[in-house]
Amino acid sequence: MAETMVAGVRQVQGPAWDLSDEYPSPQSPEVAAELDALSALLDTFAEHNEVIVAQIDVLPDLTPDTAESVLSGAAALYGASEEASRLLGNVLVYANCLLSVDANDEQAHALQGRLQGYQKRYAELAEPLSQFVELASDAVIERYLENPQVADCAFQVRHARKRRHEHLSLNEENLISGLSQDGVHAWGRLYSQLSSTLSCEVLVGNEPQNMGIAEANGLLQKPEEHVRRAAWQGINDAWETQEESCAAAINAIAGWRLELNRKRSKQQDVHFLDAPVHMNRIGRATLDALLEACEEKAPLARRAALAMARATGRERLGPWDMRAPAPVLSGTAEVIEFEDAVQLIAGAYAEVDPAMGEFVNMMVERRWIEGTVSSNKRPGAYCTGFAKSRNPRVYMTYTGSSSDVITLAHELGHAFHSWVMRDLSDSQRSYGMSLAETASTFGETTVRDALFNRAADAAGQFDILWEEVSALPSFMLNIPARYSFEKAFYEQRAERPLRPVELKKLMSDAWMQWYADSISEPDPMFWASKLHFYISGLSFYNFPYLFGYLFSMGVYLRREAMGVDFYPRYVALLRDTGRMTAEQLAETHLDVRLDDAQFWRTTIEALEPRVARFEALVDELVA
């Protein structure tokens, strides 16, 4: 792969992905044909809706015998909804992929703008079916699910009905859906555009260099501490120039949700955690048990952070060190070419089962991975997939650090999860975010363990353990800090909007609550620089990472005990993630209770020997 010099540091990059097997271009006849087909399908959708809308007011009173026309219409709607979702989702993913690589792609922006109208219409047309699912009696719903056309959505329907008390009238739901595109979602789009076009100055030596935020974020993974610190300072300085805009956006997004919760609280109070917990298919008791165990075991993660600081010759880490690679004890830091990273990951995956290694190689051969470096790219990494072909894509900015290798392993874990479910119906392939992190974190752990076992000496083991041990502060301190900030923010936002200075204090307090004396200072601008707080479609995009990390570790710890039975059981667990709650999944495949803090406590305790081993290596290698 090509390499460049950034801030005086050699930098490699990954390949560009290929999207042409989906569509040739945003203005291609193929895209136009998809949208024409979608328009026709939505017209059919509207016709089927008439049957349900005509009886919407009497839905709760209908019996299986008096609901025949509604049942027939609902089944037809379900089929049309699945097909429309595939068409719309496919083009949406395509537009988002293009804009991730080039935020200035005008054709992709135009396509995304067109799709907003389709999204709005689809959401409105889908509402009567949602009303039917949530308002009809249990007897009518059970009759509905007996229809082979809709049987696959049984779990989804029953889970959705747990929040039926929140439902408003059809007119109100349509109004909310219509206003949201230029309301809450507009604020999310504003932040996304801001983050992709904002530039910052990074001081390198005495010379400021101007670069995009995504490029500067890449420097946070560089081995030189002065480069990371300068990048962090430059990023925060840039976000401080936009703090009023960010405060307006985060207040508007949270305010929209809180007001909507108030409107939905007619039958019983709706809490701001109800939606994210339900979306993640876990209970509040499970979330409480998870956080209880993490708070109790936080000293272990702080030990890891302090050991990492000692390894760099410092007393404590700074917030610019959160993604730092292992310090090189002699010579220069290894820069890992993309091809070498793929070989490492494929080999580690293959140790679980050859099919997993073959999957990694297939992703590369088909050019389904984006890893180039560009100032126009959006920051971050993700895995997505095309709804029609069921083909996944992995997006990141690959710069050759060991952290990049782990990120690639993480996103390929997501892709593998999607791949093993590709033959299931759409409704059975949709899983909660907490379970979405299971395969990705499993992929990380697999790569780390394989690399540790192959290390030739203590220095090599140190490099691998650094990556593993650094996960503890990331998941057990950083993620809970995000959660604590967001929870405190929502509690205060219920009274009034917060000013930037207040948001900075809330964030600093959350960092110090969890990191305590294991960090030199908090990151007061993290509320502005972290994309996850501005995702308009969901909130609390933090605890799912912690859940996924520890749940995945709980799965991984059973790998050796299960032996040859592990891989088929692991795949079975992944395939059931769209058909069970997290609690049901754990009881079915692992025979454990997630609402008991002991499961989480035991999993965390199993990580202590790894931290102790790392501490011993630091003492041995760092004088």
N, C-alpha and C positions, 0 to 999 in steps of 0.2 A: 504494500500500500504506500501511497505518497506520504512524504513527511515534510514538515515545515519547521521554522524556528519561531516560537512565541515566547516573549519575555526572556529571550536568551536561552530557552530550554528546547531541546529537540522534541518534536511532537509528531507522532504517527497518527493515522486515522484509519477508520474502517471503510468498508465498501458502501456504495450507494445502493439503495434497494431498487427493485424493478416492480413497478405498478402496472405495467402495460398488459399483463395477463388479465387484468380487471377492466381497464379502460385505456384507450390510447392517449386521451387528453380531456380536459374539462369541457371543451367545446365539441367533442367528437359526436358523430351520429349515434354511437352506442350509448352515451350518456343521455342524449335527447330521447332515444327510444325507451330507455328505462323510465324516464320521467313521464313520457306519454303513457306508458303502461301503468305507472303509478297513478296518474290522474284518472284513467279509466277505472282502475280498481277502486279508487276512493269514491267514484261516482256510484259504483255497485255497492260499496260499503254504506253509502247514504241511503240507498234503497232498502237494504236489510234493516237499517236502523229504525225505519218508520214503524215496524211492528212493535219494537220494544218501547219506543217513545210514546206510542199511542196508549200504552198500558203502564207507563212509568209510575203513575200515582197509586196504582193498585198492586204493584209488584209484591209487596210484603204479604198481601192477602191471597195471592194465587196459590192453588194447589197443583200437584202434578197433573191432575185431570183437567183443570181449567187453564193450564199454562201451555197447551200444546203448540200454539202458534208462536208464543214467545220462546219456547224451548227450541223450536225449529229455526227461528230467526237468530237466536243466540249462537247456535252451532254454526250457521252460515257466516255469522259475523266473526266468529273465532277463526275460521279458515281464511277469510278475507284479511283479517287483522295480521295473521302470521305472514301471509304473502306480502302484504303492504309493508310490514316491518322489515322484511328481508330486502325489498327493493329500496326503500328509503334508507335503511341502515347501510346498504352497500355503497350508495353514492355519498352518503355522509362521511363514511370512513375514508373514502377516496379523497374527498375534499380536505378533510382534516390531515391526512397523510401528506398531501401536497403542501399545505400551509405550515406543517411542522418543519419541513425541510426548508421552505422559503416563505417567510412571513409576508413577503412583498409580491407573491404570485397573484397578479390581478385577476387572472382567469379563475383561479381557485376561490378567491374572495367573491367573485361574481356568482360562482356556483353555490358557494355556501350561503350567500344572500338569497338566492332563489329557493334554496332548500328550506329556509325558515318558514316560508309560506306553506310548503308541504308538511313540515313538522307541526305547524299550528293547526292545519286542517285535519291531519291524522289524529292529533291529540283530542280534538273536539269530536271527531267521528268515533273514536275509541271509547268515549265517555259513557254512552248508553250501555255498552257491554260491561263496563266497569260498574255502572249502576246496577245492572242485573245481578252481577256476581256478588255485590255487597248487600243488596236489598232483598233479594229473593229469599224465601224460607229455606230452611235446611232440607226439607223434603224435595222442594223443586230443584235445588242445587244438586242433590244426590241423583235425581232423575237425569239432570243435565249431564252429569259426569258418567252416566251409564252409556252415553252415546260414544261409540268407538272413535268418532271424529274428534272428540275433545278429551278423551280419557287421559291423554298424556299430560294435560294441564291440571290434573287433580290436586297435586301438592300446591301448585301456585295458587289455585282458586281458594283452597282451604286456608292457606297462609294469609292471603289477601283479606279474607273475611275476619281475621283477628282485629282489623282496624276499621270495621264497618261502622262503628259508632262515630267515626270522624266525618263520614260522608255528608256532603251538602246536596242541595237540589241539583238537577241536571243543568238548569240555567246558570246557577252559581258556579258549578264546576267548569262549565264552558267559558264563563267570563274569566275565571282565574287562569285557565289554560290560555285564553286569547291574550290577556294582559301580560302574562309572564314573559312572552317573547321580547317585548319592548320594556319589560319591567326588570324582574330579578335576573333573567338571562342576559339582558343587555349589559348589566353591571359586570357579569362574568366575562362577557365578550370584551368589554372595555379593558378589564385587567389583562386578559390574554393578549390583546393587541398591544397594550402598554409594555408588558413583559418581553414581547418579541421585538419591539422597536427601540426600547430604552437602551442607551449606551452609557458606558461609564469610563472613567479615567483610572487606570491602574498605574501606580507609581513604581517604575522599575529602575532602581538606582535613583538617579535624579531626573529621569526622563518619564513624563506621563505618556502612557499609550492609551489611545481610545479604542474601545472594542465593545461588542455586544454583550449583554448580560450572560447569554449562554456560553460565550467564549470565556468570559471571566469566571463563570462557575467552574469551567473545566480546570482553571488554574488552582482551584481549591483542592485538587487532587495531586498537585505537584509536590515533589519531595522537599523543595526548598521552603523553609518556614517563612522567610521574608517575602517570597512570592505569594504564598497563601494569604499571609496577613495583609499584604498590599491589595490583593484581589478582593478579600473580604471587606476591607475598608472602602475600596472603590465602589463595590456593589452597594454597600450601605449608604454611602454618600449619594449615589444615584437615586436610591429609593427615597432618601430623605427629601430630595427635590420634588418627589411625587407623593409625599405623605398625606397631603390633604385629599388628593384624588383617591388614594388607597383607603383612607379613613372613610370617605364618602361611600366607596364601593362596599367595604366590609360591613359598615353600618346599615346600608340599604339592603344588602343580601340577608343579614340577620334580622333586620326589622321586618322585611317581607315575610320571613318564616314565622316569626313570633306573632305577627298580626294574623296570619293564616291559621296558626294554632288556636288563637283566641276565637276565631270564627268557627273552628271545628270542635270547640269545647262545649257544645250544647248539651250533650248527653253525659259526658264526663271530661274532666280536665285533660288536655293534651299537652304533654311535656315536650320540651325541645329535644330530649333524648329518645322519645318514642319512635320517631321516624328512622333515625340511623340504626337503632337497635333492631327494629323490625326489618329494615332493609338488609341488615347483616344476618338475619335469621338466628339471632341469639336472644336470650332473655336478659332482663336487667340484673337478675341474680348472677348470671354468668359473667357479665361485665364487672359487677362489683367484686366477685370472687377473683377475677383476673387482676384487677387493680389492687385489691387487698394483698395478694401474694407479691405483686411487684413492689409495692411500698415496703412490705416486710423485708424483701430480699434486695432492695435498692443498694445497700452497702456492697453487695457483690459486684454490681455494675460500676460503682464508684471505685472499688479496688482496681477493676480493669482499667478505668480511665487514668487513675494515678500511676499504675504500672506503665501505661502507654506514655505518660508524661516523663517518667524516669528514663524511659528508653530514648527519649529525645534530649535528655540532659536538662530538663526543666522540672520545676516543682509541680506545675499544673498545666493542663491543656488550655488553649484558648478556643473561642467559638470558631475560629478559622481552621481549627485542626480536626473538625468533625469527620472529614472525608480524607484525611491525610493518609498517604501510603506508609508502609513500614519504613522507618529510617534505615538508610544504608549504612552499615557499620564500617564499611571500607569501600573505597572506589565511588562509583556513581550509581544512581538508582537504575534498576533494570527497566528498560522500555520494552514492553511485550508487543510484538507485532500481532496484528489481528489474526493472521493464519495460525500463529502459535497458540493464541488464546482459544481459538476454536478447537484445536487439537487437544488442548488440556481439558476443556469442558466435555468434549465428546468422549474422551477416555474415562473421565470421572463418571459421567452418566452411564457409560457402558458397563461400569463395575456394578451398578444396580441391576441392569439388564441390557443386553446388546441392542434391544429395540430403542432404548433411550439414546444411545450413542448414534445410532443410525438416523434418528430424528434430527439431532443437531446437525449432522452432515447434510441432510436433506435441506434444512433451512438455509444453509450457506449456498449449496449448489443451485437452489432455485432463486437465489438472490432475494430472500425475504427478510433480510436484515439491513437496516440503515445505520451506518456508523460514521459518516463523514463529519468533518469539522467545518463550520461556516458561521460567520457573524449573523447571518439571517435566520439561522435555525432557532427553534424554540428550545428553552432549557428542559432538562429532565430526560427521563427514559420511560417507555411504556411498551406494552404489548397490546395490539389490537387485532381484529380479524374481520374478514369480509363475509357478510351474512350469506351470500349465495354460494360461493365456492367453498366456504368453511376453511379457507386458507389463512393462517395467521401471519402477522408482520411484527417485527421487533424494531423499535426506534430508540436510538441513543446517540450520543456524541462520543465516539471511541477515541481516546487519546493515548492509549498504551499503558496506563497505570494498572497496578494489580487490582485497584478498586473497580476499574472498568471491566476487568475480567469477571469479577464477582457480580457486577451489575448485569453483564451479558448473561451469566449463568442464571441470575434471578429472572430476567425477562424471558429467557428460553424455557424456564420452568413454567411460567404463565402459558407460553405457546404450547408446551407439551400437554398441559391441562386441557386446553382447548382442543388439541389434536385427538386425544383419546375419547373425546365426547362428540366428535364430528358426525357420527351416525345417529345421534339422538335427535329428537324433535327440538325445535327452538325453545319451547317452554321448559324442557328438561335440561337445557344447556345454560340456563340462567341461574347463577349462584350468587350468594351474598358476598360482600367484599371481604369479610373476615376469612372465608374459606378460599377466596380468590388468591390469598397470599400463601396458602398452604404449599402448593407445588413450587412456587417461586423460591420460597425460603428453603424448602427441601433441596432445590437445585443448588442454592448457595452452599448449604452445609455439605452436600455431596462433593462439590468441587473442593471445598476447603479440606475435608478429611482426606480425599485422594491426594491432593497436593502435599499435605503434611506427611503422609505415609511414603511419598516418593522423595522427600527432601533428603539430600545427601549428608547434611551436617546440621549442627545446632543453628547456624546462621540461616540456613534454608528453612528450618522448622520455625524459627523466629518470624520470618517473613509471612509464613502461612498462618501462624497463630495470631499474628497482629491482625490480619483480616478477620479471623474468627472472633477474637476477643473484642475487637472494636465494635462488633455487632451488639454487644451487651449495652454499652452506653447509648448506642443509636436507638435500640429498641426499648430498653428498660428505663432510660432517662429522657432521651429526646422526645420520643413518642408520648410518654405520659405528660411531659411538659407542654406539648402541643394540646393535649386533651385538657389539662388543667387550665391553660390559657383560654381555650375556646369555651369551656364550661363557665368560667368566671366572667368571660365577655358576654355570653348570652344572658347570664343572670343580671348583669348590670345594664345590658342593652334593653332589657325589658322595661327599664325605668326611663332611659334616655339614650341618645347617641353619645358615643365616646369620642373625645378629642385625641389627636395623635399622641400627645404627651401621656394620656391615660393608657392608651394601648401599649405604648412603650413600657410603662411601669408594670402593667399586667403581664406582659411577656417576660420582662426581667424577673419579676417575682416567681413566675412559673419555672423559669430556668433554675433559679437558686433553690427553689423548693426541692427539685429533683436532683440537680447536680451537687448541691451543697458545696463542700470545700474541694470537690474534684475538678473544678474549672476556675480559671483565672477571672473571668467576667462573663456576664450574660450577653445575649445577642438581642438588644432592644428593638431592632428593626425586623426581626424574624416574622412578625405579624404581617409585614408588607412584602417581604421577599419570598414568602412561601406560598406557592400557587394553591395549595390544597385548601387554604382558607377562603378562596374565591371561586371554587367550583359551585356554580349556581344550582346544579341539579341535586346536590347532596351536601350534607354537613358532617362534621366530625370524621373527616377522612384521616384519622390518625389511629384510633384504637384497633381498627382492622389489621394494621401492620403488626402491632404488638401481639394480637390474638394469633395471627397467621404465623408469626415467628415462633412463639412458644408452642402452639398446637403442632406446627410442623416438626419442631424439635421433639415433641412427645411422640409423633409418628416415627421420626428417624431413630429414636432410641429403641424402638421395637424392631428395627431392621435386622439386627444380628440375631435376636431371639427367634424371629420367624423364619430365618433361613431362606430356602428356595420358595417358600410360600409367600414371602414378602411382596414381590413384584405384582403378582396377580391380585393380592389383597389391596395393595396400594392403588392400582389402577381402578379396582372396584370402588374404593373409597372416593377417588376423584370423580368417577362417573356418577356417584350418588350425590355429589355436592349440589346438584340442581334439583334433587328430589327429596331432600331431608333438611331439617334444621340442623344447626351445628351440634346441638345436644343429642339429637337422634343419631347423627352420623358417628359421633364419638362412642355412643353406647353400642351401636350396631357393629362397628369395625374395630374398636379399641377396647370396649368393655370398661369405659370410664365415665364419670360424671363431671361435666364442665362447670356446673354451678357449685362445685365443691372446691374451695381454694387449695385443697391438698393436691389435686392433679397439677395445678400450676406451680405450687410450691415444690413438689417433687421434681418437676421438669427443670426448674431453675436450679435446684440443688445439684442436679446431675451435671450442670455446667461448671460447678466450682473446681473440679480437678483440672479443667482446661485453663481456668484463670490461674490456678496455682502453678501449673506447668509453665505458663507464660511468665509469671513472676520469677520463677526459677531461672528461666532463660535470660531474662533481663539482668538478673543478678550475675549470671555467668558471663554474659557477653558485654555488658556495659559497666565499665570500671567506675 
